[in-house]
């Protein structure tokens, strides 16, 4: 059931106590009391009046007697008047004087001496009194003085007072549970109920919504509201009356699916987790320098064998026997016990101090570090070196290492004749 606003004629929804356009109060009980104010039809009378007439004829108007204002005599006003003078004007009209009717034909009866006494004029339903005289009105007036009232010299001034406690900020009341706030509603600051964005006044208390806050709900609450609210015309599915109805444990299946995803993801990422744990341990425990127990190479230049790459001196170097870039040449080093190899330092060229001498021979630009563990598994690390003098540091982070091989993949060409790709020094740092 809908109703229009009595002021601006805007269509209202059921239950709105105040108009959303002009804020006027809406009385919903007016429609219900229309039928109760109709005049009842007397028993035995036709409901529709005489045949052929659509509506019953209205009742005739009741005759009303004209109300005459009595005139005040001069005696009542206080003026002197000759006794026995009849009042001027037409005779007073009104209801006949109660009493026994005169007997005999009209005109017969005892003789009347003088005019008949005039009846006191009265108004129906009230006692009439004459207006006051001008002297009485002047006596009732109070004298007014233009001078201000004198101040008393000993008047006490109000004493200073401490400021009171601050008034706590009014909290916005919560809306009722059966009328939740929707996304985008204007929240009334007085009663806390949600209103449509097109309204200007609250539908419950009539407070203006000019400074009302706009409700912003999260995606989860909006999604739940869409699932709980059903569209118009939809009906719930009927339950089966007979036969076997399988019950699917949706919560159990969802829990198993989540556990499966977590398990598969953890198994796939276990290597990253282990590496992260070992990296943290490397930083906490620290590193120390270790030496290999065996060194060999695929080929060596005379006077520059593989042991020169681990003698602790940067002006001695290892170089392949064949001149050129040395692509495919290998340098292998072994450890007596498995170690956690954290860093590898490679010093390219034939010197780490003299730059002119450094440029005369070739320098490795890219190396493949093949790391072998104690269980036989192999891991390959690609090391790219810049063409500059001094050692280059690389993070390996492999546990249980027993052997490492450096293979030349690319090199920088030297300026001298018959230059070879040389490595001056190789250092290892393991976890303590």
KARA-V452658 format. One record per backbone hydrogen bond with DSSP energy under -0.5 kcal/mol. NH is the residue of the N-H (numbers start at 1). CO is the residue of the C=O. If there is no record, write none. Layout:
BEGIN
nh = [NH,NH]
co = [CO,CO]
END
This chain:
BEGIN
nh = [3,5,9,12,16,17,17,18,19,23,26,27,28,30,32,33,34,37,37,38,45,49,53,68,70,77,78,78,79,85,108,113,114,123,126,128,137,138,139,140,141,155,179,184,185,186,187,187,188,188,192,195,199,200,201,202,206,209,212,213,215,215,217,222,223,224,225,226,227,228,229,234,246,248,249,250,253,254,255,256,257,258,259,260,261,262,263,264,265,266,267,268,269,270,273,274,275,276,277,278,279,280,281,282,283,284,285,286,288,290,293,294,296,298,301,301,304,308,309,310,311,316,318,319,320,324,328,329,331,332,333,334,335,339,341,341,342,342,343,344,345,346,347,348,348,349,355,358,359,360,360,361,362,363,364,365,366,367,368,369,369,370,370,371,371,372,373,374,376,379,381,383,383,384,385,388,392,394,396,396,397,397,398,401,402,403,404,405,406,407,407,408,409,410,412,415,416,419,421,422,422,423,424,425,426,427,428,429,430,431,432]
co = [12,10,5,3,13,15,203,203,24,19,17,25,26,27,28,29,31,33,34,35,42,46,50,66,68,73,74,75,74,82,105,111,112,126,123,126,133,134,135,136,137,152,176,215,182,195,185,213,186,193,188,186,196,20,20,207,202,200,209,187,185,213,215,218,219,220,221,222,223,224,225,231,244,246,247,248,249,250,251,252,253,254,255,256,257,258,259,260,261,262,263,264,265,267,269,270,271,272,273,274,275,276,277,278,279,280,281,282,430,428,334,334,332,330,304,319,301,305,306,307,308,313,423,304,421,419,408,326,406,296,404,294,402,401,339,398,340,429,429,394,427,392,425,346,390,422,353,354,355,356,357,357,420,412,422,410,410,383,407,367,381,368,405,369,379,403,377,400,373,371,369,367,381,382,365,386,346,344,342,394,341,342,341,339,372,372,333,370,331,368,405,329,366,366,363,359,360,416,324,362,420,318,347,347,309,345,290,343,288,340,286]
END
